[in-house]
C-alpha cells in the first residue's frame, strides 16, 4: 500500500491553520481500493481549495472520513465547504452537548443542570454545533472521536471521554468549576502573561540542546484536539491538531500499547510549531532521544504555518527539537506540501530540503 499526505498552504499573513488531506491504499488502482481522509479544513477559503484539490489530485468527489480536531476557526471553518462540496461518508467531531449527563457535577453552582451545561456548550462550541447540524441534514454518519474509535486503518489515540470532560470546565462561557483558587490564579496568570508583549533577545543553542520545557501551557480547547493514527504498510502516521503535552503523552501511552509493530514514519508538528505544545520528555517518547549531528531517522514531520507566522509559528526551538532527534522537519510557510510513500511524487512537485538546524534565533526574553 501507498499513501499521500497533503498539507494545504493555510495562512497568507500571520494566521496559521490546518487543512490536511490523506489518501492511502492501492493508489494506482480503483477508488474502492483507496481511503480518503480529511483532517481539518483551515479557514473557509482553504476548505474551498481542499474541494478542488481532492477532485483534481485524488480524482474523486467522495471523502470516506472527515475529522474535526477541535472547533477553532483555523481548523473547522473550512469543513463547511468540504461537506457542502463533496460527498462525505463519516464525520468525526465532538458533540458533548448531546449527552451532558453528569457534567453539572463538575461545577460549583448547585443551580447548574446537565441541560443548562449542554446549552452553554452549544454556544461555546458554536461552530462545531453548526457543522453537526449541516452534516445531519446531509445524512452523514457522525461519531464522537474518543480514544479507541477506529475507521479501518484510522484510529483515535486521544482524548479519552473522561479527559475531555475535565477540559469542558475551562472552555469559554462555562461556570466556575469545582477546583481550588490557586488553579484559577494560575490560569489567570497564564492569560495575563500572554497579553504582555515581551522583548526579543538572541538565543544561541548548541546541537541537542532543547530550549523547551515539559510544562503544558496550551489552552483547554487545544487539548481537546483529536489525535489520530493511521497505519499503512507498517508505517505509523500521527496527526496531532493543536494538542498539548498532556494529550500527547496520553497518545504516546496508546502507541506504546499498540501491538502492530508499525514504525513511526510521519508526525504533524502540533499547533503549527508553537513552543507551548511540546517538551523534551514527550518528544523523546514519540520520536526517540536526540541523536548525534548528521544522524537521521526515517521520520518526516510537517508544521502547518502561515506565510508570516514566525517567530511563533513555527518556533525555531520546536523545529530544532525535531531536527536533533533525527527527524526531517518541514514548515509550510503558507505553501502546500505533499508527503508520499510507495508512490512517485506528482508531476510538477519537487522534493524539499529538511529544515536546517537553527544555531541562532530571536525569542521572547
NORQUIZI-V552633 format. One line per field, one symbol per residue. phi: phi as a letter, one per 40 degrees, with the letter a starting at -180 (. if undefined). psi: psi as a letter, one per 30 degrees, with the letter a starting at -180 (. if undefined). burial: b if it has 9 or more other ideal C-beta (glycine too) atoms within 8 Angstrom, else e. A space follows every 50 residues. Layout:
# NORQUIZI-V552633
phi->???
psi->???
burial->???
This chain:
# NORQUIZI-V552633
phi->.babbbbccbhcbbccababbbbahccbbcdccbbbbbbgbgcdcccccc dcccccccfabbbcabbccaccdcbccccccccccbcbcbbbacbcccbc dgccccbcccccbdcccdccccccbdcccccccccccbgccbbccbdhcb bgccbccicccccdcccdcbcdgcccccaccccccccccccccccccccc bcbbcbdgcccbbcccbcccccccdcbbbbbbfgbbbbbbfbdbdccccc ccdcccccccgcccbaacccfggcccbbadccccccbhcdbcdgcbbcbb bbbcbcdbccccbcccccdcccccbgccbbbcfgbcbbbbagaccddgbb cbccdccccaacacb
psi->lllkjkjkjkjecfjllkjkkkklbjfgalefglkkkkjlgalefeeeee eeeeeeffhlgkkekkkjelhkegefeffefeeefljkekkkkkifffig kfeffflejffkleeeeeeeeeeeheeeeeeeeeeefggkkkkkilkfkl jbfkkkfllleeeeeffefglkgklkljlleeeeeeeeeeeeeffkkllk lkkillkfjjhllgkjglleeeffkkkkkkkjhgkkkkkfbgkaeeeeee eeeeeffkgfgkkkfkkkkkhggkffflleeeeeeefllklkkfkklhkk kkkjllehfkfejkkeeeeeeeegggkjklkehglkkkklkglkklkfkl kkklklkjfklklk.
burial->ebbbbbbbbbbeebbbbbbbbbbbbbbeeeeeebbbbbbbbbbbebbbbb bebbbeebebebbbbbbbbbbbebbbbbbbbbbeebebbbbbbbbbbeeb eebbebbeeeebebebbbbbbbebbbbbbbbbebbbeeebebebbbbebe bebbbbbbbbbebbbebbbbbeebeebeeeeeebeebeebeeeeeeeeee eebebeeeebbbebebebebbbbbbbbbbbbbeebbbbbbbbbbbbbbbb bbebbeeeeeebebbbbbbbbbbbbebbbbbbbbbbbeeebeeeeebebb bbbbbbbebeeebbbbbbbbbbbbbbbebbbbebeebbbbbbbeeeeeee eeeebebbeebebee
